């Protein structure tokens, strides 16, 4: 999981898209599909956390008002 935490949003999202494409192909064995699904869930959670962090930063800047 630590390796996922080191990914940028763009890197994690790109990997998530690739996992989804592989899984949608329908050509993977069940066990590998489950493994990829689990990693995809972790990637999605990481992306969500990064988005929430960015949203909070933007909110703080907006609340602080314009810098003079």
Contact map, one row per residue, 1 for C-alpha under 8 A:
11111000000000000000000000000000000000000100000000000000000000000000
11111100000000000000000000000000000000000000000000000000000000000000
11111110000000000000000000000000000000000000000000000000000000000000
11111110000100000000000000000000000000000110010000000000000000000000
11111110000000000000000000000000000000000000010000000000000000000000
01111111000000000000000000000000000000000000000000000000000000000000
00111111111100000000000000000000000000000000000000000000000000000000
00000111111100000000000000000000000000000000000000000000000000000000
00000011111110000000000000000000000000000000011001100000000000000000
00000011111111000000000000000000000000000000000000000000000000000000
00000011111111100000000000000000000000000000000000000000000000000000
00010011111111110000000000000000000000000011011000000000000000000000
00000000111111111000000000000000000000000011001000000000000000000000
00000000011111111100000000000000000000000000000000000000000000000000
00000000001111111110000000000000000000000010000000000000000000000000
00000000000111111111000000000000000000010011000000000000000000000000
00000000000011111111100000000000000000000000000000000000000000000000
00000000000001111111110000000000000000000000000000000000000000000000
00000000000000111111111000000000000110010000000000000000000000000000
00000000000000011111111100000000000000010000000000000000000000000000
00000000000000001111111110000000000000000000000000000000000000000000
00000000000000000111111111110000000000000000000000000000000000000000
00000000000000000011111111110000100100000000000000000000000000000000
00000000000000000001111111000000000000000000000000000000000000000000
00000000000000000000111111110000000000000000000000000000000000000000
00000000000000000000011111110000000000000000000000000000000000000000
00000000000000000000011011111000000000000000000000000000000000000000
00000000000000000000011011111101100000000000000000000000000000000000
00000000000000000000000000111111100000000000000000000000000000000000
00000000000000000000000000011111110000000000000000000000000000000000
00000000000000000000000000001111111000000000000000000000000000000000
00000000000000000000000000011111111100000000000000000000000000000000
00000000000000000000001000011111111110000000000000000000000000000000
00000000000000000000000000000111111111000000000000000000000000000000
00000000000000000000000000000011111111100000000000000000000000000000
00000000000000000010001000000001111111110000000000000000000000000000
00000000000000000010000000000000111111111000000000000000000000000000
00000000000000000000000000000000011111111100000000000000000000000000
00000000000000000000000000000000001111111110000000000000000000000000
00000000000000010011000000000000000111111111000000000000000000000000
00000000000000000000000000000000000011111111100000000000000000000000
10010000000000000000000000000000000001111111110000000000000000000000
00010000000110110000000000000000000000111111111000000000000000000000
00000000000110010000000000000000000000011111111100000000000000000000
00000000000000000000000000000000000000001111111110000000000000000000
00011000100100000000000000000000000000000111111111000000000000000000
00000000100110000000000000000000000000000011111111100000000000000000
00000000000000000000000000000000000000000001111111110000000000000000
00000000000000000000000000000000000000000000111111111000000000000000
00000000100000000000000000000000000000000000011111111100000000000000
00000000100000000000000000000000000000000000001111111110000000000000
00000000000000000000000000000000000000000000000111111111000000000000
00000000000000000000000000000000000000000000000011111111100000000000
00000000000000000000000000000000000000000000000001111111110000000000
00000000000000000000000000000000000000000000000000111111111000000000
00000000000000000000000000000000000000000000000000011111111100000000
00000000000000000000000000000000000000000000000000001111111110000000
00000000000000000000000000000000000000000000000000000111111111000000
00000000000000000000000000000000000000000000000000000011111111100000
00000000000000000000000000000000000000000000000000000001111111110000
00000000000000000000000000000000000000000000000000000000111111111000
00000000000000000000000000000000000000000000000000000000011111111100
00000000000000000000000000000000000000000000000000000000001111111000
00000000000000000000000000000000000000000000000000000000000111111100
00000000000000000000000000000000000000000000000000000000000011111110
00000000000000000000000000000000000000000000000000000000000001011111
00000000000000000000000000000000000000000000000000000000000000001111
00000000000000000000000000000000000000000000000000000000000000000111
